[in-house]
Amino acid sequence: MSIQLRRRDFLSLSALAATAAVASACQPAAAPTEAPTVAPTQAPTVAPTPAETKAVAPAGKYKEAPMLAELVKAGKLPPVEERLPKNPKVVEVTESIGKHGGVWTLADSGAWMIGGHYGAEPLVTYSRDIVTIEPNLAERWEVSSDGKEYTFYLRQGVKWSDGEPWDANDIMFWYEDLLLNDEFSPSKPKWLSPGGQLAKLEKIDDYTIKFTFAVPYGIFLDQLAFNGAWFLNYPKHYLQQFHPKYAKKEDLEKAIKDAGFEQWFQLLGSKVDKQRNPDLPTLSPWKITSKDWTTLAVGERNPYYWKVDPEGNQLPYLDKIQWIIVADAEMIPMRIVTGEVNHQAWSTGIKNYTLYMENRERGGYDVTLWDYGGSGTAMHVNQAKKIDPNNADQKEIYDLLKNRDFRVALSHGINRDDINTLVYQGLSKPAIEVYPEKVKNDPEIQRIYEFDQDEANAILDRLGMTARDSEGMRLTPAGKPLNLIMIGLPMYAIHQDVAQIVVEYWKEIGVRCTMDWIAIEVWWPRVAEGDYDIVGYEADYSAGNTYRLTYPRAFFPVEPSTYWAGAWGNWYATEGKQGIEPDDPDAKKLQELYGKVLQTPKAEDRAAIMDEVFAIVAKNLWPIHTVANRPEPNIVKKGFKNVPEWGTCWWPVYGERCSKPEQYYIE
């Protein structure tokens, strides 16, 4: 096809320009490491009292980093046995027992991802397989038979990075003094309010807490693994000086004024920013110590970190983690190929895969493929477009977007193999692979994902779109110009690359589409209002993930960020106060199923509901997928150890947290 040649030439020239900036080692590209196969609907494995590996070294025999041993010797730090909890969490190593020391260097364009990606420590967490939920700050837990009560037994003796004890009192400070305080928390988190009622949290003793819900809450452990790190970021001993319940009035008023705020909750809110407040104690392996983020951000080891390896070595192995701050994400590949980065799997970009492979020798690194975590780029066709109902032209476009046959024609018009080759380097999988077996084996769904321009044209003709303008573009059935508006975010170049190809292919079936890549400041208002035709963006699922119910916008129209129906999601999220009530029976069904699946205790029953959900979404083609997954190059410098060949780096599972970066080391 002519478009294929034009687009390939364009991308080839772009790749040559990028490669010319770096001396190529001219090594052949190795075959990428295959990701493990995980059943898409597999639910997290949860045991009432999960087993946990014990440290080989007996208590009193723990080992620590040389830099900490020196501080102990100088009397500036307690012995390691006093810094570790009664039962440290034991982290199995990926390759080998490591050694202490060294600096992990990455590159990024800002500070926003640092805390979440390398510092999240929830009560429970996802294991390396991104499926199993394992103990973390909670050693074990119990769930009532009706699925309404969750009791957690906390790890005894854990300490904050400043040496102060962490226990149930810190969690209760967050709950009683911050969450229930309407000044600090005027709106309550929906993930803690199943059935519309906020959870009740009670302290049983200093190391036992219990959450009680109004309805069964089958996915609460997933929610804790996904959302449950932030509420453990509130050290009572430090933050109470900024709370009117605990602080002297005159001291607090002075602190508020000195910081340039007007209210106490503004001041306290600024103090829990772990990326900007080096004084905030942490439970993470590294503590951010830098205030100046213009060129470099630094995190230093937490001497009270509560995890060890199987031989009793206190983690993390690495002394520091640092981020080279670059002006633009497009500069990250240059930092990698010149050898400045010793491990990175985030913001590397699949379009740079060939560049990385060709410069392995010069940069001194290896390359494997991780999974970004979400799908590849999808075309989210707006089912709740904002229009003037009295405007016949707008109403006609609205009706076309909501016509399934029109969406099927758009799907048939996309050459997905071409997109995989040109944008994803041929390393992604067919789009239908985003679905579970029961759905992707459906012949009807298989058919609508086939590239068939003849069928696309036939469908459009049957819709009455036979007339064309002087450029060969189809007119609407009423004979009016048709120009679909696709919005996207410029910070995600990969979606723009895919969108350019899609737009060209749609031209070949006579459908004009104009891309409007807009600033993030106006993105969410426009999505929530439905002021667009299509969104060019990923969908938040791919085969193997387990957080689909904790981040549901791609499956259920229940959030304003449901790109294929933001106004429907806004209506659901605001209980009808904003947005538009769905006028599609399938959309209504999805909203009902969302409420049902949240309250379904048994994992196998939730999986059956999700099969039904996937079938509804797939057949309606609300998001039209181009490829299944988005592979992301994983860069590992020679001598940087314990990084798995396959992993995921997406923020809903806290990036590399599932790969256990605390056990990375430098040989």
WOKABEL-V150947 format. One record per residue. RES is the residue in one small letter. SS is DSSP state (helix for helix, strand for strand, loop for the rest). PHI is phi as a letter, one per 20 degrees, with the letter a starting at -180 (999 if undefined). D_LAST is the distance of its C-alpha to the last C-alpha in whole Angstrom. Layout:
<<RES & SS & PHI & D_LAST> <RES & SS & PHI & D_LAST>>
//
This chain:
<<m & loop & 999 & 51> <s & helix & f & 51> <i & helix & f & 49> <q & helix & f & 46> <l & helix & f & 46> <r & helix & f & 47> <r & helix & f & 44> <r & helix & f & 42> <d & helix & f & 43> <f & helix & f & 42> <l & helix & f & 38> <s & helix & f & 38> <l & helix & f & 39> <s & helix & f & 37> <a & helix & f & 34> <l & helix & f & 35> <a & helix & f & 35> <a & helix & f & 32> <t & helix & f & 30> <a & helix & f & 32> <a & loop & f & 30> <v & loop & c & 27> <a & loop & f & 27> <s & loop & e & 26> <a & loop & e & 24> <c & loop & l & 27> <q & loop & e & 25> <p & loop & f & 26> <a & loop & f & 25> <a & loop & e & 24> <a & loop & f & 25> <p & loop & f & 24> <t & loop & f & 23> <e & loop & f & 26> <a & loop & f & 26> <p & loop & f & 27> <t & loop & e & 31> <v & loop & c & 32> <a & loop & f & 36> <p & loop & g & 37> <t & loop & e & 39> <q & loop & f & 37> <a & loop & e & 37> <p & loop & g & 34> <t & loop & e & 34> <v & loop & c & 35> <a & loop & d & 36> <p & loop & g & 38> <t & loop & c & 36> <p & loop & f & 33> <a & loop & f & 31> <e & loop & c & 27> <t & loop & f & 25> <k & loop & e & 25> <a & loop & f & 22> <v & loop & f & 22> <a & loop & f & 22> <p & loop & f & 26> <a & loop & g & 27> <g & loop & n & 27> <k & loop & c & 23> <y & loop & f & 21> <k & strand & d & 18> <e & loop & c & 17> <a & loop & f & 15> <p & helix & g & 15> <m & helix & f & 17> <l & helix & f & 19> <a & helix & g & 20> <e & helix & f & 22> <l & helix & f & 24> <v & helix & f & 25> <k & helix & f & 26> <a & loop & e & 28> <g & loop & m & 30> <k & loop & e & 28> <l & loop & b & 27> <p & loop & f & 28> <p & loop & g & 26> <v & helix & g & 23> <e & helix & f & 26> <e & helix & e & 28> <r & helix & e & 26> <l & loop & e & 25> <p & loop & f & 28> <k & loop & g & 30> <n & loop & c & 28> <p & loop & f & 25> <k & strand & f & 24> <v & strand & e & 21> <v & loop & d & 18> <e & loop & f & 17> <v & loop & e & 14> <t & loop & f & 14> <e & loop & d & 12> <s & loop & b & 10> <i & loop & f & 10> <g & loop & e & 8> <k & loop & c & 7> <h & loop & f & 9> <g & loop & o & 9> <g & loop & n & 9> <v & strand & c & 12> <w & strand & e & 12> <t & strand & d & 15> <l & strand & c & 18> <a & strand & c & 21> <d & strand & b & 24> <s & loop & e & 28> <g & loop & a & 29> <a & loop & e & 28> <w & loop & f & 30> <m & loop & e & 27> <i & helix & f & 24> <g & helix & f & 26> <g & helix & f & 27> <h & helix & e & 23> <y & helix & c & 21> <g & loop & c & 23> <a & loop & e & 26> <e & loop & c & 26> <p & loop & f & 29> <l & loop & f & 31> <v & strand & c & 30> <t & strand & b & 28> <y & strand & f & 27> <s & loop & e & 25> <r & loop & f & 22> <d & loop & e & 25> <i & loop & m & 27> <v & loop & c & 30> <t & loop & f & 30> <i & strand & e & 30> <e & strand & c & 28> <p & strand & f & 29> <n & loop & b & 27> <l & loop & f & 29> <a & strand & e & 32> <e & strand & f & 31> <r & strand & b & 34> <w & strand & b & 37> <e & strand & c & 41> <v & strand & c & 43> <s & loop & f & 47> <s & loop & f & 48> <d & loop & e & 50> <g & loop & m & 47> <k & loop & d & 48> <e & strand & c & 46> <y & strand & c & 42> <t & strand & d & 41> <f & strand & d & 38> <y & strand & d & 37> <l & strand & f & 34> <r & loop & f & 31> <q & loop & e & 33> <g & loop & n & 31> <v & loop & f & 29> <k & strand & c & 29> <w & loop & f & 29> <s & loop & f & 26> <d & loop & e & 29> <g & loop & n & 30> <e & loop & f & 33> <p & strand & f & 33> <w & loop & d & 33> <d & loop & b & 36> <a & helix & f & 39> <n & helix & f & 40> <d & helix & f & 38> <i & helix & f & 38> <m & helix & f & 42> <f & helix & f & 42> <w & helix & g & 41> <y & helix & f & 43> <e & helix & f & 46> <d & helix & e & 46> <l & helix & c & 44> <l & helix & f & 45> <l & loop & e & 48> <n & loop & e & 49> <d & loop & f & 51> <e & loop & f & 50> <f & loop & f & 47> <s & loop & c & 46> <p & loop & f & 50> <s & loop & d & 48> <k & loop & d & 47> <p & loop & f & 44> <k & helix & f & 45> <w & helix & f & 42> <l & helix & d & 43> <s & loop & c & 47> <p & helix & f & 48> <g & helix & m & 51> <g & helix & n & 52> <q & loop & c & 52> <l & loop & f & 49> <a & loop & f & 47> <k & strand & e & 48> <l & strand & d & 45> <e & strand & c & 46> <k & strand & e & 44> <i & strand & e & 45> <d & strand & b & 43> <d & loop & f & 40> <y & loop & c & 38> <t & strand & b & 40> <i & strand & c & 41> <k & strand & c & 43> <f & strand & e & 44> <t & strand & c & 47> <f & loop & d & 48> <a & loop & f & 52> <v & loop & c & 51> <p & loop & g & 48> <y & loop & c & 45> <g & loop & f & 43> <i & loop & d & 40> <f & helix & f & 40> <l & helix & f & 36> <d & helix & f & 35> <q & helix & f & 36> <l & helix & f & 34> <a & helix & f & 31> <f & helix & e & 32> <n & helix & d & 34> <g & loop & e & 34> <a & loop & e & 31> <w & helix & f & 33> <f & helix & f & 36> <l & helix & e & 33> <n & loop & d & 32> <y & loop & c & 36> <p & loop & f & 35> <k & helix & f & 39> <h & helix & f & 38> <y & helix & e & 37> <l & helix & e & 39> <q & helix & f & 43> <q & helix & f & 43> <f & helix & d & 44> <h & loop & d & 46> <p & loop & f & 50> <k & loop & f & 50> <y & loop & d & 48> <a & loop & e & 48> <k & loop & f & 51> <k & helix & g & 53> <e & helix & f & 54> <d & helix & f & 50> <l & helix & f & 49> <e & helix & f & 51> <k & helix & f & 50> <a & helix & f & 46> <i & helix & f & 48> <k & helix & f & 50> <d & helix & f & 47> <a & loop & e & 44> <g & loop & n & 47> <f & loop & d & 48> <e & loop & d & 51> <q & loop & c & 50> <w & helix & f & 48> <f & helix & f & 46> <q & helix & f & 45> <l & helix & f & 43> <l & helix & f & 42> <g & helix & g & 40> <s & helix & f & 39> <k & helix & f & 37> <v & loop & e & 35> <d & loop & e & 33> <k & loop & f & 30> <q & loop & e & 29> <r & loop & d & 32> <n & loop & d & 32> <p & loop & f & 29> <d & loop & e & 32> <l & loop & f & 32> <p & loop & f & 30> <t & loop & c & 27> <l & loop & d & 26> <s & loop & e & 23> <p & loop & f & 19> <w & strand & c & 20> <k & strand & d & 23> <i & strand & f & 24> <t & loop & d & 25> <s & loop & d & 26> <k & loop & d & 30> <d & loop & e & 30> <w & loop & d & 29> <t & loop & f & 30> <t & loop & c & 27> <l & strand & b & 24> <a & strand & d & 24> <v & strand & c & 21> <g & strand & c & 20> <e & strand & d & 19> <r & strand & g & 18> <n & loop & e & 21> <p & loop & f & 21> <y & loop & d & 24> <y & loop & f & 22> <w & loop & d & 23> <k & strand & c & 20> <v & strand & c & 18> <d & loop & e & 16> <p & loop & f & 18> <e & loop & d & 17> <g & loop & n & 19> <n & strand & f & 16> <q & strand & f & 17> <l & loop & e & 15> <p & loop & f & 14> <y & loop & f & 11> <l & loop & f & 11> <d & loop & f & 13> <k & strand & b & 15> <i & strand & c & 16> <q & strand & c & 18> <w & strand & d & 20> <i & strand & f & 22> <i & strand & e & 26> <v & loop & d & 27> <a & loop & f & 31> <d & loop & b & 31> <a & helix & f & 29> <e & helix & f & 30> <m & helix & e & 28> <i & helix & f & 24> <p & helix & g & 24> <m & helix & f & 24> <r & helix & f & 21> <i & helix & f & 19> <v & helix & f & 20> <t & loop & e & 20> <g & loop & n & 16> <e & loop & f & 17> <v & loop & e & 16> <n & loop & d & 12> <h & strand & a & 13> <q & strand & a & 17> <a & loop & c & 20> <w & loop & d & 22> <s & loop & m & 25> <t & loop & e & 24> <g & loop & n & 27> <i & helix & f & 28> <k & helix & f & 30> <n & helix & e & 27> <y & helix & g & 26> <t & helix & f & 27> <l & helix & g & 26> <y & helix & f & 22> <m & helix & f & 23> <e & helix & f & 24> <n & loop & d & 22> <r & helix & f & 19> <e & helix & f & 18> <r & helix & f & 19> <g & helix & e & 17> <g & loop & m & 14> <y & strand & c & 14> <d & strand & d & 15> <v & strand & c & 18> <t & strand & c & 19> <l & strand & d & 22> <w & strand & e & 22> <d & strand & d & 26> <y & strand & g & 27> <g & strand & o & 29> <g & strand & e & 33> <s & strand & f & 35> <g & loop & f & 35> <t & strand & g & 38> <a & strand & c & 41> <m & strand & d & 45> <h & strand & e & 46> <v & strand & e & 50> <n & loop & f & 52> <q & loop & e & 54> <a & loop & c & 55> <k & loop & f & 56> <k & loop & f & 58> <i & loop & b & 61> <d & loop & e & 65> <p & loop & f & 66> <n & loop & e & 69> <n & loop & e & 68> <a & helix & f & 69> <d & helix & f & 66> <q & helix & f & 63> <k & helix & f & 64> <e & helix & f & 64> <i & helix & f & 61> <y & helix & g & 60> <d & helix & f & 62> <l & helix & f & 60> <l & helix & g & 56> <k & loop & e & 57> <n & loop & e & 59> <r & helix & g & 57> <d & helix & g & 58> <f & helix & f & 57> <r & helix & f & 54> <v & helix & f & 54> <a & helix & f & 55> <l & helix & f & 52> <s & helix & f & 50> <h & helix & f & 51> <g & loop & e & 51> <i & loop & d & 47> <n & loop & e & 46> <r & helix & f & 42> <d & helix & f & 41> <d & helix & f & 42> <i & helix & f & 40> <n & helix & f & 37> <t & helix & f & 37> <l & helix & f & 37> <v & loop & d & 35> <y & loop & d & 33> <q & loop & l & 32> <g & loop & m & 34> <l & loop & d & 31> <s & loop & e & 33> <k & loop & d & 35> <p & strand & g & 39> <a & helix & g & 40> <i & helix & f & 42> <e & helix & f & 39> <v & helix & f & 38> <y & loop & e & 41> <p & loop & f & 41> <e & helix & g & 42> <k & helix & g & 46> <v & helix & e & 46> <k & helix & f & 45> <n & loop & e & 47> <d & loop & f & 50> <p & helix & g & 52> <e & helix & f & 53> <i & helix & f & 50> <q & helix & g & 48> <r & helix & f & 51> <i & helix & f & 51> <y & loop & e & 48> <e & loop & e & 49> <f & loop & f & 49> <d & loop & b & 53> <q & helix & f & 55> <d & helix & f & 58> <e & helix & f & 58> <a & helix & g & 57> <n & helix & f & 60> <a & helix & f & 62> <i & helix & f & 61> <l & helix & f & 61> <d & helix & f & 65> <r & helix & f & 66> <l & loop & f & 65> <g & loop & n & 67> <m & loop & e & 65> <t & loop & e & 67> <a & loop & f & 68> <r & strand & c & 66> <d & loop & e & 66> <s & loop & f & 66> <e & loop & e & 62> <g & loop & n & 62> <m & loop & e & 61> <r & strand & f & 62> <l & strand & e & 65> <t & loop & f & 65> <p & loop & g & 67> <a & loop & e & 70> <g & loop & n & 69> <k & loop & e & 67> <p & strand & g & 64> <l & loop & d & 61> <n & loop & b & 57> <l & strand & f & 55> <i & strand & d & 52> <m & strand & d & 48> <i & strand & d & 46> <g & strand & a & 43> <l & strand & d & 40> <p & loop & f & 39> <m & loop & f & 36> <y & loop & d & 35> <a & helix & f & 35> <i & helix & f & 35> <h & helix & f & 38> <q & helix & f & 40> <d & helix & f & 39> <v & helix & f & 40> <a & helix & f & 43> <q & helix & f & 44> <i & helix & f & 44> <v & helix & g & 46> <v & helix & g & 49> <e & helix & f & 49> <y & helix & f & 50> <w & helix & f & 52> <k & helix & f & 54> <e & helix & f & 55> <i & loop & d & 56> <g & loop & n & 58> <v & loop & d & 56> <r & loop & e & 56> <c & strand & b & 53> <t & strand & d & 52> <m & strand & e & 48> <d & strand & c & 48> <w & strand & e & 44> <i & strand & d & 45> <a & loop & f & 43> <i & helix & f & 42> <e & helix & f & 44> <v & helix & d & 47> <w & helix & f & 45> <w & helix & f & 45> <p & helix & g & 49> <r & helix & f & 50> <v & helix & f & 48> <a & helix & f & 50> <e & helix & e & 53> <g & loop & n & 53> <d & loop & e & 53> <y & loop & a & 52> <d & loop & d & 52> <i & strand & b & 49> <v & strand & d & 45> <g & strand & e & 43> <y & strand & a & 40> <e & strand & f & 37> <a & loop & d & 38> <d & loop & e & 36> <y & loop & b & 36> <s & loop & b & 34> <a & loop & g & 34> <g & loop & o & 32> <n & loop & f & 32> <t & loop & c & 34> <y & loop & d & 34> <r & loop & f & 37> <l & loop & e & 40> <t & loop & e & 38> <y & loop & c & 38> <p & helix & e & 41> <r & helix & f & 43> <a & helix & f & 42> <f & loop & d & 44> <f & loop & c & 47> <p & loop & f & 49> <v & loop & c & 48> <e & loop & c & 46> <p & loop & f & 47> <s & loop & e & 44> <t & loop & f & 45> <y & loop & f & 45> <w & loop & e & 48> <a & loop & a & 50> <g & helix & g & 49> <a & helix & f & 53> <w & helix & f & 53> <g & helix & f & 50> <n & helix & f & 51> <w & helix & f & 54> <y & helix & f & 53> <a & helix & f & 50> <t & loop & d & 53> <e & loop & l & 55> <g & loop & n & 58> <k & loop & f & 58> <q & loop & c & 56> <g & loop & m & 56> <i & loop & c & 58> <e & loop & f & 58> <p & loop & g & 57> <d & loop & d & 60> <d & loop & d & 58> <p & helix & g & 59> <d & helix & f & 55> <a & helix & f & 54> <k & helix & g & 56> <k & helix & f & 55> <l & helix & f & 51> <q & helix & f & 52> <e & helix & f & 53> <l & helix & f & 51> <y & helix & f & 48> <g & helix & f & 50> <k & helix & f & 50> <v & helix & f & 47> <l & helix & f & 46> <q & loop & d & 48> <t & loop & e & 47> <p & loop & f & 46> <k & loop & e & 45> <a & helix & f & 42> <e & helix & f & 44> <d & helix & f & 47> <r & helix & f & 44> <a & helix & f & 43> <a & helix & f & 47> <i & helix & f & 48> <m & helix & f & 45> <d & helix & f & 46> <e & helix & f & 49> <v & helix & f & 47> <f & helix & g & 45> <a & helix & f & 49> <i & helix & f & 51> <v & helix & f & 48> <a & helix & f & 48> <k & helix & f & 51> <n & helix & e & 52> <l & loop & l & 49> <w & loop & f & 49> <p & strand & e & 45> <i & strand & e & 46> <h & strand & f & 42> <t & loop & d & 41> <v & strand & b & 38> <a & loop & f & 36> <n & strand & c & 33> <r & strand & d & 31> <p & strand & f & 27> <e & strand & c & 25> <p & strand & f & 22> <n & strand & d & 18> <i & strand & e & 16> <v & strand & c & 12> <k & strand & f & 11> <k & loop & g & 9> <g & loop & n & 5> <f & strand & e & 6> <k & strand & d & 7> <n & loop & m & 10> <v & loop & e & 12> <p & loop & f & 15> <e & loop & f & 17> <w & loop & c & 20> <g & loop & a & 21> <t & strand & c & 24> <c & loop & c & 23> <w & loop & e & 27> <w & helix & f & 28> <p & helix & f & 31> <v & helix & d & 28> <y & loop & l & 26> <g & helix & l & 23> <e & helix & f & 20> <r & helix & g & 21> <c & helix & f & 22> <s & helix & e & 18> <k & loop & l & 17> <p & helix & f & 15> <e & helix & f & 15> <q & helix & d & 12> <y & loop & f & 10> <y & strand & b & 6> <i & strand & d & 4> <e & loop & f & 0>>
//
